[in-house]
Amino acid sequence: MSEIKKLAGQTMWYGVPTIASRFLGYLMNLSLPFVFSQAKVTADLTQVYAIIPFLNVVFTYGMETAYFRFSQTDDRKRLYNTLSISIFVTTAIFIVALLFSRSSIALAAGLERHPQYVTWMCWIILLDTLATLPFAKLRQEGRPRKYAFVRVAGIIVNILVVIFFLGIIPRYTSSHPNSFIASFYNKQDPISFYLLGNVCGSLTTFLLLWSEFKGLQFVFDKVLWKKVMKYSYPLVIVGLGGMVNDMLSRLTYRHIIDVSPEQADKELGIFGNLYRLAVLVTVMIQAFRMAAEPFFFNRSRQEDAPKTYARVMKFFVIASCFMFLFIGLYRDVLEWVITLKSKEWGEGIYIVPILALGNIFLGIYYNLSIWYKLTNRNMTGAWITLGGAAITILLNILLVPSLHYLGAALATFICYLFMMIVSYTLGQKYYPVPYAKKKLLAYLGFVLLLYGLHRGLVYLWANMWFSIGTATALLLFFTWFVMQIEKKELMKIPVINKFIR
């Protein structure tokens, strides 16, 4: 239990900046319906943030996971120096290539109206890539507090820049139209200030990590680098496949939907905002991954490692169930908030629980994927991800033209379900872990039943306070249910055991 407590503690520390990042970022995105009454205005921003994750995978090419893997067997200082040099060189080459081809990228991505977005995007990718290994080093060395501080500081700067340029400056220039600031302030393109805020936040993060670069020595171990690259190149395929599964629907939406360009922009803006409503599930998954990856590698040599992994999975699924219920049961509240300025932002709110459940499957898959990382079968993981990507592409082509963003949500859901099942099946063959399969399926089935019950009750009486009251009652009932089932486990946890007694 002490190991689980340590993992939970680190997940909390990694979760604080992750939750803050997603929550504050979500507030910025949530502000879009209040700043812009028409969703189509935000379509280009959605497009940019669909491209960035693809490029992040290429720029980092699996170095983060490789660092965790080889820090168990090789000299960490030499490993860090070698991988850092590799990242510096390739990042410089990739950024120059992007800048020279930015016009072509803007045209291909449908950003020809705002080619400057590609330049902002390059700065974001450059700074985030250079921060990858220092963050991995903090996680490997068990320094979550500094990790949290740096992440949160970058987020705060990001938010302040956006507030300054979208909140303070417009008011000042409206009352001082002949001022120096008004002469260069571009109020015709407010979306750019979201990207500027991101650049400033990433720059702050990079500068705060400067101490992690101080001890860097320009010592490049060619033999070690080749060994790392052999391990990590399948992870690039895994990463790109994962981005296809996560981002393809938003990246290609305007190209495969059979509607007018204006309607396509509107639907893309709405879909992008609805996707973010599943933020709580993805926040927990990301926070968990930050702590779990080094944890899994560090525990891999212990005899009871499989049992530890099984217990981690159980607690992860329980936490995911709570997240799903929070999103699903309070769906009406979320819809009310985002439609305060314009009703069109709430169109398609029914897809949010589908996306949330799909992301739970993705989180379970991340848990399961440790088997191929520990057994050096990364290529098998790549094939699983490519299989998921093929499903995503096929279903988007088949479903989106007729079902619109419901088709995109179903494609995401089915893809992650497929990856979870295949990874579990192969993992039990190559690295058996005694997962409590029946119990985990029962938890997932039970939360779906509670969600369905709530929607049925709301259908009978469409009253906001009734919806909130029944949602709270069902959430408390699930809490009581879990406490009864997991009583022995929870009794071992300080603070919580007092409530169990």
C-alpha positions as CSV (number, residue, x, y, z in Angstrom):
1,M,0.0,0.0,0.0
2,S,2.9,2.4,0.7
3,E,3.9,2.2,-3.0
4,I,0.3,3.0,-4.1
5,K,0.2,5.9,-1.6
6,K,3.5,7.2,-3.1
7,L,2.1,7.0,-6.6
8,A,-1.1,8.7,-5.5
9,G,0.9,11.5,-3.9
10,Q,3.0,12.0,-6.9
11,T,-0.1,11.9,-9.2
12,M,-1.6,14.6,-7.0
13,W,1.5,16.8,-7.4
14,Y,1.6,16.2,-11.1
15,G,-2.1,16.5,-11.2
16,V,-2.1,20.0,-9.6
17,P,-0.3,21.7,-12.5
18,T,-2.1,19.4,-15.0
19,I,-5.5,20.3,-13.5
20,A,-4.6,23.9,-13.2
21,S,-3.3,23.9,-16.8
22,R,-6.4,22.2,-18.2
23,F,-8.8,24.1,-16.0
24,L,-7.3,27.5,-16.7
25,G,-6.9,26.6,-20.3
26,Y,-10.4,25.4,-20.3
27,L,-11.6,28.7,-18.8
28,M,-9.8,30.5,-21.7
29,N,-11.6,28.2,-24.1
30,L,-14.8,28.5,-22.1
31,S,-14.4,32.2,-22.6
32,L,-14.7,31.8,-26.3
33,P,-18.5,31.5,-26.2
34,F,-18.5,34.7,-24.2
35,V,-16.1,36.6,-26.4
36,F,-17.4,35.3,-29.7
37,S,-21.1,34.7,-30.3
38,Q,-20.4,32.7,-33.5
39,A,-18.5,29.4,-33.1
40,K,-17.0,29.6,-36.7
41,V,-14.7,32.4,-35.6
42,T,-12.7,29.9,-33.4
43,A,-12.3,27.2,-36.0
44,D,-8.8,28.2,-37.0
45,L,-7.7,28.1,-33.3
46,T,-9.1,24.6,-33.0
47,Q,-7.2,23.7,-36.2
48,V,-3.9,25.0,-34.8
49,Y,-4.2,23.1,-31.6
50,A,-5.0,19.9,-33.6
51,I,-1.7,20.3,-35.5
52,I,0.6,21.0,-32.5
53,P,0.3,17.6,-30.9
54,F,1.3,15.8,-34.1
55,L,4.4,18.0,-34.4
56,N,5.3,17.5,-30.7
57,V,5.4,13.7,-31.3
58,V,7.8,14.2,-34.2
59,F,10.0,16.7,-32.4
60,T,10.4,14.6,-29.2
61,Y,10.5,11.2,-31.0
62,G,10.0,9.1,-27.9
63,M,12.9,10.6,-25.9
64,E,10.8,11.0,-22.7
65,T,9.9,7.3,-22.4
66,A,13.3,6.3,-23.6
67,Y,14.9,8.3,-20.8
68,F,12.8,6.5,-18.2
69,R,13.6,3.1,-19.7
70,F,17.4,3.5,-20.0
71,S,17.9,5.4,-16.8
72,Q,17.3,2.0,-15.1
73,T,20.4,0.5,-16.9
74,D,22.7,3.2,-18.0
75,D,24.5,6.2,-16.5
76,R,21.9,8.8,-16.1
77,K,24.1,11.8,-16.6
78,R,25.6,10.5,-19.8
79,L,22.1,9.5,-21.0
80,Y,20.7,13.0,-20.2
81,N,23.6,14.7,-22.1
82,T,23.3,12.5,-25.1
83,L,19.5,12.8,-25.4
84,S,19.6,16.5,-24.8
85,I,22.1,17.1,-27.6
86,S,20.0,15.0,-29.9
87,I,16.9,17.0,-29.1
88,F,18.7,20.4,-29.6
89,V,20.1,19.4,-33.0
90,T,16.9,17.9,-34.4
91,T,14.7,20.7,-33.0
92,A,16.8,23.3,-34.8
93,I,16.6,21.4,-38.1
94,F,12.8,20.8,-37.8
95,I,12.0,24.4,-36.8
96,V,13.9,25.8,-39.8
97,A,12.1,23.4,-42.1
98,L,8.7,24.5,-40.7
99,L,9.5,28.2,-41.0
100,F,10.6,27.8,-44.6
101,S,7.4,25.9,-45.5
102,R,4.9,27.8,-43.4
103,S,3.0,29.1,-46.4
104,S,2.5,25.6,-47.7
105,I,1.5,24.4,-44.2
106,A,-1.0,27.2,-43.8
107,L,-2.6,26.4,-47.2
108,A,-2.8,22.6,-46.4
109,A,-4.3,23.2,-43.0
110,G,-6.9,25.7,-44.2
111,L,-5.1,28.6,-42.3
112,E,-4.4,30.7,-45.4
113,R,-6.4,33.5,-43.9
114,H,-4.1,33.6,-40.9
115,P,-0.6,32.3,-41.9
116,Q,0.9,34.1,-38.9
117,Y,-0.7,31.3,-36.8
118,V,1.9,28.9,-38.2
119,T,4.7,31.2,-36.9
120,W,3.2,31.3,-33.4
121,M,2.8,27.5,-33.6
122,C,6.5,27.1,-34.4
123,W,7.6,29.1,-31.3
124,I,5.3,27.1,-29.1
125,I,6.6,23.8,-30.4
126,L,10.3,24.9,-30.1
127,L,10.0,25.9,-26.5
128,D,7.8,22.9,-25.4
129,T,10.2,20.5,-27.1
130,L,13.3,21.9,-25.3
131,A,11.5,21.6,-22.0
132,T,10.6,17.9,-22.6
133,L,13.8,16.2,-21.1
134,P,14.1,18.6,-18.1
135,F,10.6,17.8,-17.2
136,A,11.3,14.1,-17.6
137,K,14.4,14.5,-15.4
138,L,12.3,16.1,-12.6
139,R,9.8,13.2,-12.8
140,Q,12.6,10.5,-12.8
141,E,14.3,12.1,-9.8
142,G,11.0,12.3,-7.9
143,R,10.8,16.1,-7.8
144,P,7.1,16.7,-8.4
145,R,7.0,20.0,-6.4
146,K,9.4,21.8,-8.7
147,Y,7.5,20.2,-11.7
148,A,4.3,21.6,-10.3
149,F,5.8,25.1,-9.7
150,V,7.2,25.4,-13.2
151,R,4.0,24.2,-14.9
152,V,1.7,26.4,-12.9
153,A,4.0,29.5,-13.4
154,G,3.9,29.0,-17.1
155,I,0.1,28.6,-17.0
156,I,-0.4,31.8,-15.0
157,V,1.8,33.8,-17.4
158,N,-0.3,32.4,-20.3
159,I,-3.5,33.5,-18.7
160,L,-2.3,36.9,-17.7
161,V,-1.1,37.7,-21.3
162,V,-4.5,36.7,-22.7
163,I,-6.4,38.7,-20.1
164,F,-4.1,41.7,-20.8
165,F,-4.5,41.7,-24.6
166,L,-8.2,40.6,-24.7
167,G,-9.5,42.3,-21.5
168,I,-7.4,45.3,-20.5
169,I,-6.0,46.7,-23.8
170,P,-9.3,46.8,-25.7
171,R,-10.9,48.9,-23.0
172,Y,-7.9,51.2,-22.9
173,T,-7.8,51.7,-26.7
174,S,-11.5,52.3,-26.9
175,S,-11.2,55.2,-24.4
176,H,-7.8,56.4,-25.8
177,P,-8.2,55.9,-29.6
178,N,-5.2,58.2,-30.4
179,S,-2.8,56.6,-28.0
180,F,0.5,54.9,-29.0
181,I,-0.9,51.5,-28.0
182,A,-4.0,51.9,-30.2
183,S,-1.8,52.6,-33.2
184,F,-0.4,49.1,-33.3
185,Y,-3.0,47.0,-31.4
186,N,-4.6,44.6,-33.8
187,K,-8.2,44.2,-32.7
188,Q,-9.2,42.5,-35.9
189,D,-7.4,39.3,-35.0
190,P,-8.0,38.6,-31.3
191,I,-7.4,34.8,-31.7
192,S,-3.7,35.6,-32.1
193,F,-3.5,36.7,-28.5
194,Y,-4.5,33.2,-27.4
195,L,-1.4,31.9,-29.2
196,L,0.8,34.8,-27.9
197,G,-0.2,33.8,-24.4
198,N,0.8,30.3,-25.1
199,V,4.2,31.4,-26.4
200,C,4.8,33.6,-23.3
201,G,3.8,30.7,-21.0
202,S,6.1,28.3,-22.8
203,L,9.0,30.8,-22.6
204,T,8.4,31.2,-18.9
205,T,8.5,27.4,-18.4
206,F,11.7,27.1,-20.4
207,L,13.4,29.8,-18.4
208,L,12.4,28.3,-15.1
209,L,13.9,25.0,-16.2
210,W,17.2,26.7,-16.9
211,S,18.9,25.1,-13.8
212,E,18.3,21.7,-15.4
213,F,20.4,22.8,-18.4
214,K,23.3,24.2,-16.3
215,G,25.0,20.9,-15.6
216,L,24.6,19.8,-19.2
217,Q,27.9,18.6,-20.8
218,F,28.3,18.3,-24.6
219,V,29.2,14.6,-24.4
220,F,27.5,12.5,-27.0
221,D,27.6,8.7,-26.7
222,K,26.9,7.5,-30.2
223,V,26.5,3.8,-29.1
224,L,24.0,4.7,-26.4
225,W,22.1,7.0,-28.8
226,K,21.7,4.2,-31.4
227,K,20.4,1.9,-28.7
228,V,17.9,4.5,-27.5
229,M,16.8,5.2,-31.0
230,K,16.2,1.6,-31.7
231,Y,13.9,1.5,-28.7
232,S,12.2,4.8,-29.2
233,Y,11.4,4.9,-33.0
234,P,8.3,2.7,-32.6
235,L,7.1,5.1,-29.9
236,V,7.0,7.8,-32.7
237,I,4.6,5.6,-34.5
238,V,2.6,5.0,-31.3
239,G,2.6,8.8,-30.7
240,L,1.5,9.7,-34.2
241,G,-1.1,7.0,-34.2
242,G,-2.4,8.3,-30.9
243,M,-2.6,11.8,-32.3
244,V,-4.5,10.5,-35.3
245,N,-7.0,8.9,-32.9
246,D,-7.2,12.0,-30.8
247,M,-7.0,14.9,-33.2
248,L,-7.9,13.6,-36.7
249,S,-11.6,14.4,-36.4
250,R,-10.8,18.0,-35.7
251,L,-8.0,18.3,-38.1
252,T,-10.0,16.9,-41.1
253,Y,-13.5,17.9,-40.1
254,R,-13.8,20.8,-42.6
255,H,-12.5,18.7,-45.4
256,I,-14.9,15.7,-45.1
257,I,-18.1,17.3,-43.9
258,D,-20.6,17.9,-46.8
259,V,-21.8,21.4,-45.8
260,S,-20.9,24.9,-46.7
261,P,-17.5,26.3,-45.5
262,E,-19.3,28.6,-43.1
263,Q,-21.3,25.8,-41.6
264,A,-18.2,23.6,-41.4
265,D,-16.4,26.3,-39.5
266,K,-19.3,26.6,-37.1
267,E,-19.5,22.8,-36.5
268,L,-15.7,22.6,-36.0
269,G,-15.8,25.4,-33.4
270,I,-18.7,23.7,-31.5
271,F,-17.1,20.2,-31.7
272,G,-13.7,21.6,-30.5
273,N,-15.4,23.2,-27.5
274,L,-17.5,20.1,-26.7
275,Y,-14.4,17.9,-26.8
276,R,-12.9,20.1,-24.1
277,L,-15.9,19.4,-21.8
278,A,-14.4,15.9,-21.3
279,V,-11.5,17.7,-19.8
280,L,-11.8,16.2,-16.3
281,V,-11.2,12.7,-17.5
282,T,-8.3,13.7,-19.7
283,V,-6.8,15.7,-16.9
284,M,-6.7,12.8,-14.6
285,I,-5.3,10.5,-17.3
286,Q,-2.5,13.0,-18.0
287,A,-1.7,13.5,-14.3
288,F,-1.6,9.8,-13.8
289,R,0.7,9.3,-16.8
290,M,3.1,11.9,-15.4
291,A,3.5,9.9,-12.2
292,A,2.9,6.3,-13.4
293,E,5.4,6.0,-16.2
294,P,8.6,6.4,-14.1
295,F,6.8,4.5,-11.3
296,F,6.1,1.5,-13.5
297,F,9.7,1.4,-14.7
298,N,11.2,1.8,-11.2
299,R,9.0,-1.1,-9.9
300,S,9.5,-3.4,-12.8
301,R,12.3,-5.4,-11.2
302,Q,10.3,-6.2,-8.0
303,E,8.7,-9.7,-7.8
304,D,5.3,-8.3,-6.9
305,A,5.3,-5.7,-9.7
306,P,2.3,-7.3,-11.6
307,K,0.2,-7.2,-8.4
308,T,1.1,-3.6,-7.9
309,Y,0.2,-2.7,-11.5
310,A,-3.2,-4.5,-11.0
311,R,-4.0,-2.5,-7.9
312,V,-3.0,0.7,-9.6
313,M,-5.4,-0.2,-12.4
314,K,-8.3,-0.7,-10.0
315,F,-7.9,2.7,-8.3
316,F,-7.4,4.3,-11.7
317,V,-10.7,2.9,-13.0
318,I,-12.6,3.9,-9.8
319,A,-11.3,7.5,-10.1
320,S,-12.2,7.5,-13.8
321,C,-15.7,6.4,-12.9
322,F,-16.1,9.3,-10.6
323,M,-14.9,11.7,-13.3
324,F,-17.3,10.2,-15.8
325,L,-20.2,10.6,-13.4
326,F,-19.3,14.2,-12.6
327,I,-19.3,15.1,-16.3
328,G,-22.3,13.0,-17.3
329,L,-24.6,13.7,-14.3
330,Y,-23.9,17.5,-14.4
331,R,-24.2,17.7,-18.2
332,D,-27.1,20.1,-18.0
333,V,-25.1,22.5,-15.8
334,L,-22.2,22.5,-18.3
335,E,-24.6,23.1,-21.1
336,W,-26.2,26.1,-19.2
337,V,-22.8,27.7,-18.7
338,I,-21.5,27.5,-22.2
339,T,-24.8,28.7,-23.8
340,L,-25.1,31.9,-21.7
341,K,-24.2,34.1,-24.7
342,S,-25.3,31.9,-27.6
343,K,-27.4,28.7,-27.7
344,E,-25.4,27.3,-30.7
345,W,-22.5,26.5,-28.4
346,G,-24.6,23.8,-26.7
347,E,-25.5,22.0,-29.8
348,G,-24.4,18.4,-29.6
349,I,-23.8,18.4,-25.9
350,Y,-25.0,14.7,-25.9
351,I,-21.7,13.6,-27.4
352,V,-19.7,14.7,-24.3
353,P,-20.4,11.5,-22.2
354,I,-19.4,9.4,-25.3
355,L,-16.1,11.2,-25.5
356,A,-15.6,11.0,-21.8
357,L,-16.1,7.2,-21.8
358,G,-13.8,6.8,-24.8
359,N,-11.1,8.7,-22.9
360,I,-11.5,6.3,-20.0
361,F,-10.8,3.5,-22.4
362,L,-7.7,5.4,-23.5
363,G,-6.6,5.8,-19.9
364,I,-7.0,2.1,-19.3
365,Y,-5.0,1.5,-22.5
366,Y,-2.2,3.7,-21.1
367,N,-2.1,1.5,-18.0
368,L,-2.1,-1.7,-20.0
369,S,0.6,-0.4,-22.4
370,I,3.3,-0.9,-19.8
371,W,3.7,-4.5,-20.9
372,Y,5.2,-3.7,-24.3
373,K,7.5,-1.0,-22.8
374,L,8.8,-3.3,-20.2
375,T,9.3,-6.2,-22.6
376,N,10.9,-4.1,-25.4
377,R,7.9,-4.9,-27.7
378,N,7.3,-1.2,-28.6
379,M,6.7,-2.2,-32.3
380,T,3.7,-4.3,-31.1
381,G,2.4,-1.2,-29.4
382,A,2.9,0.7,-32.6
383,W,0.8,-1.8,-34.5
384,I,-2.0,-1.5,-32.0
385,T,-2.0,2.2,-32.3
386,L,-1.9,2.0,-36.1
387,G,-4.9,-0.4,-36.0
388,G,-6.7,2.2,-33.9
389,A,-5.7,5.0,-36.3
390,A,-7.0,2.9,-39.3
391,I,-10.4,2.6,-37.4
392,T,-10.4,6.3,-36.7
393,I,-9.8,7.3,-40.3
394,L,-12.3,4.8,-41.7
395,L,-15.1,5.7,-39.3
396,N,-14.5,9.5,-39.7
397,I,-14.9,9.1,-43.4
398,L,-18.0,6.9,-43.1
399,L,-19.7,8.6,-40.2
400,V,-18.9,12.3,-40.1
401,P,-20.6,13.2,-43.5
402,S,-23.9,11.9,-42.2
403,L,-23.7,12.1,-38.4
404,H,-21.4,15.2,-38.2
405,Y,-19.7,15.5,-34.8
406,L,-21.6,12.5,-33.4
407,G,-19.8,10.4,-36.0
408,A,-16.5,11.9,-34.9
409,A,-17.3,11.1,-31.2
410,L,-18.3,7.5,-32.1
411,A,-15.1,7.0,-34.1
412,T,-13.0,8.1,-31.0
413,F,-15.0,5.9,-28.7
414,I,-14.7,2.7,-30.9
415,C,-11.0,3.3,-31.6
416,Y,-10.1,3.5,-27.9
417,L,-12.3,0.5,-27.1
418,F,-10.5,-1.5,-29.7
419,M,-7.0,-0.5,-28.5
420,M,-7.9,-1.3,-24.9
421,I,-9.2,-4.8,-25.7
422,V,-6.3,-5.7,-28.0
423,S,-3.6,-4.4,-25.6
424,Y,-5.2,-6.3,-22.7
425,T,-5.3,-9.6,-24.7
426,L,-1.7,-9.3,-25.9
427,G,-0.4,-8.0,-22.5
428,Q,-1.8,-11.1,-20.7
429,K,0.2,-13.2,-23.1
430,Y,3.6,-11.5,-22.8
431,Y,3.4,-9.9,-19.4
432,P,0.5,-11.3,-17.3
433,V,-1.0,-9.0,-14.7
434,P,-3.8,-10.2,-12.4
435,Y,-6.2,-7.4,-13.1
436,A,-9.6,-7.6,-11.4
437,K,-11.3,-7.8,-14.7
438,K,-14.9,-8.6,-13.5
439,K,-14.8,-6.0,-10.8
440,L,-13.6,-3.3,-13.2
441,L,-16.2,-4.1,-15.8
442,A,-18.8,-4.1,-13.1
443,Y,-17.8,-0.6,-12.0
444,L,-17.9,0.7,-15.6
445,G,-21.3,-0.9,-16.2
446,F,-22.7,0.5,-13.0
447,V,-21.8,4.1,-13.8
448,L,-23.3,3.8,-17.2
449,L,-26.5,2.5,-15.6
450,L,-26.5,5.5,-13.2
451,Y,-26.0,7.9,-16.0
452,G,-28.8,6.3,-18.0
453,L,-31.1,6.4,-15.0
454,H,-30.4,10.1,-14.5
455,R,-31.1,11.0,-18.2
456,G,-34.4,9.1,-17.9
457,L,-35.4,11.0,-14.8
458,V,-34.5,14.3,-16.5
459,Y,-36.5,13.3,-19.5
460,L,-39.6,12.9,-17.4
461,W,-39.1,16.3,-15.6
462,A,-36.8,18.8,-17.4
463,N,-36.0,21.0,-14.4
464,M,-32.5,22.2,-13.7
465,W,-32.7,22.0,-9.9
466,F,-34.2,18.5,-10.2
467,S,-31.4,17.5,-12.5
468,I,-28.8,18.8,-10.0
469,G,-30.5,17.2,-7.1
470,T,-30.8,13.7,-8.6
471,A,-27.2,14.0,-10.0
472,T,-25.9,14.7,-6.5
473,A,-27.9,11.9,-5.0
474,L,-26.6,9.4,-7.6
475,L,-23.0,10.5,-7.2
476,L,-23.3,10.1,-3.4
477,F,-24.8,6.7,-3.9
478,F,-21.9,5.6,-6.1
479,T,-19.5,6.9,-3.5
480,W,-21.2,4.8,-0.8
481,F,-21.2,1.8,-3.1
482,V,-17.5,2.0,-3.7
483,M,-16.7,2.5,0.0
484,Q,-18.6,-0.7,0.8
485,I,-16.9,-2.8,-2.0
486,E,-13.4,-1.5,-1.3
487,K,-13.7,-1.2,2.4
488,K,-10.6,-3.3,3.2
489,E,-8.4,-1.3,0.8
490,L,-9.7,2.1,1.9
491,M,-9.2,1.2,5.6
492,K,-5.4,1.2,4.9
493,I,-5.4,4.8,3.6
494,P,-4.9,7.6,6.2
495,V,-7.7,10.2,6.6
496,I,-10.1,8.1,4.4
497,N,-10.2,5.3,6.9
498,K,-11.7,7.6,9.4
499,F,-14.8,8.1,7.2
500,I,-15.0,4.3,6.6
501,R,-15.1,3.7,10.4
